[in-house]
Every structure is written in structure tokens, then in C-alpha cells.
């Protein structure tokens, strides 16, 4: 009986907890803050809402305006609040972390945080969003600059291999201090030298030099705008041809399915008239049904997937056309992604020089850039057979099977 009573109590507590959380979530969706009001506001027990404290709201607004002038630190803000009578419960001055929390609280311009998310509130804002954003900019400027640690991974890590020992290339952050007090930050890439059987002779390379070499490599695989325009036109033509060839096969297969259906009916009639033995009827019926099912599945597959290659091809053309812009920009992460797409794991660093073998269609694009001055553009863009998947030959194959 005691176990039953404990079980009922536990169920009641769990249900009550879930109902409370559900109520809080519903309140948040309505834009009502489900907690104690911050400084400058008051919880109204009658309406269960948050209202503005007119006296303290003026002080809060003055606090934001003071810090937005970029002439005060967080300690000055805490002292200013103390002068206006806003102190901790113990009567002491606020800590600078508490002052920073006040300056970063979106509640004062009309939003509020709940469960690590920001929601739009129905309460009256004290300050404008523009003033809040200005304060955040000052906080960002006056914050301490973050220096990367020695073990923090760099951008190009995981992209390159050593050309001598085959180990991965890693990045390292270094700070050089001069006698006059100036400091310079550098990022070097070098072999991890984890191969104990080979003494790697490779030297390190600066990130700026590596960035130049990667950009130079990417430029070789950029699709020219006139090429892209011509290939997109060919893509549209191939789409029409593909639809026509698939339509022809579907019609031919449909006619064949109709013939098989008539054969099945004649086979059934012969069996009912006892002109055909039972074993022969079963064998022939199984063959015809199998052939009919194969044709039906091929029809469905072709109708669904006849243009599946067109969208990836169009996306690749747009991406290849954008490679030149990526190489010219300063976004190192985008360059790493592009290099990974083109070379995969084939990039090597040897004697401070970068080399690699492109893969798939990128290799063809690189060869096209090399032979552009030797052959006409029509031969450079695509060979006589085109770049469409072999749908016509597929249709011939199925036609031969049907015959």
C-alpha cells in the first residue's frame, strides 16, 4: 500500500511539473515574460504581467545612454547605478558582470530571453533598439581581444598532406614580440612529422603564402561565363531530347504491356477450354507476368528519374562559375571547402609548394582551360556525344530486350 501511495504521489508530481512547463511555454508564446521582472520593471500581481517602473526606467535609460557615449567602463556604470540608489540586496555596489548583464539584456527594447532563445514580448520597452545596438558595439570594442591558443585548429587543417612523408599538415599560431613593444601574429603550417620511419625535411609555410597558392589553384578551375551560358543552353536541349527518348520508350513499353495482357487472356482462355496443360499454363503465365512487371517498373523508374541528372548538373555549373569569386575573396573557409570539393584528399605540400590532382569533372574543366587555345570552343566544351547520360542507348537496349 505504501508503494502504491508513493507511485501515485510521483505521478502527481510529474504531471504537475509537466503542466507548469506547458503553462510557461504557452505564456512565452503569448509574449509574456514568465519570471521576475528585471530592474526597471514590476510584476503586476493583478494582471500577471510586467509593467514599467517609471522611476527606475529613467535611470536605466540614462545608463544605456551613458555607456553608448563610449567614455565609461563597467565599473563606472555600477557606480552610476549606486549613485541613483540601485544597489544589491546586501547594500553593496553592483559587480561589473551584473552591469554587463543589464546592458546586454534585450528585455529593455521589447524582447526577452527564455530557455536560451529570444522571444518578442508584449511589455513596454524602455529604450530603442538602435540605442541597444550602439551599446553592444561599444561592449564589443571595449572587450578584451581574443588570442588564439597554440592548440586551436587553424582553417586549412585537415586539407593538406605532406609531400615527403604523407602525414597531415597542421597549423600553429605564433606571436612575435619586438623590443620596441610591437607584437605580430603569425600562423604557420607544417608537417605533423608523425611518421617515425621517415625523417621529414619539409619546412613550414606562412598562411598568407598558402592562401595565395590555393587561390591560384582555384582560379584554374573556374568556369568562364561564356562557357557556362553555352553549357546551360546545351543542358536545355539535352533535357528536351531526354524527354523525347524516354517518352518513345514508354510508349513502346506500353504497347508491349498491352500485347502481354492480350497473351495472358488468350492463355487463360486456352487453359479453361482444356487446350493447354496445367503445367504449361503455369510456366508461360509466370514468364509473361515477370516480363510485364519488369516493363512496368522500368516505365515508372524512367518517368521519375529521367531528369534527375539535370538539377545536379545545373548546380555544378553555377558553383564552378563562382569558383573565381571564391578565389578572389578573403574567406579562407570557403576556399577550403572549394579545394576539398575539387581535389578531395589529393592536395600535397612539398618544398613549400602546393600541388594536387583534381577529381571527376573538375579534371575535365582543368584540361579544357589548357586546351582552349588549341581547339575550337565547340570541341572544348563537349565532345561529339554530348554530356547527357546515355538515355538513347538505354532505350535501344530495352528495345532489343523487348524484341
Secondary structure, DSSP 8 states (H G I E B T S, - for coil): -HHHHHHHHHHHHHHHHHHHHHHHHHHHHTT---S---TTEEEETTTTEEEE-HHHHHHHHHHHHHHHTT---HHHHHHHHHHTT---TTS----HHHHHHHHT-GGGGTEEEETTEEEE--S--SS-HHHHHHHHHHHHHHS------TTS--TTTTT-EETTT--BEEEEEEEEE-TTS-EEEEEEEEE----TTS------EEHHHHHHHHHHHHHTT---HHHHHHHHHHHHHHHHHHHHHHHHHHHHHHHHHHHHHHHHHHHHHHHHTT-S-HHHHHHHHHHHHHHHHHHHHHHHHHHHHTTHHHHHHHHHHHHHHHHHHHHHSS-HHHHHHHHHHHHTT-EEEETTEEEE---THHHHHHHHHHSTTTS-HHHHH--TT-SS--HHHHHHHHHHHH-
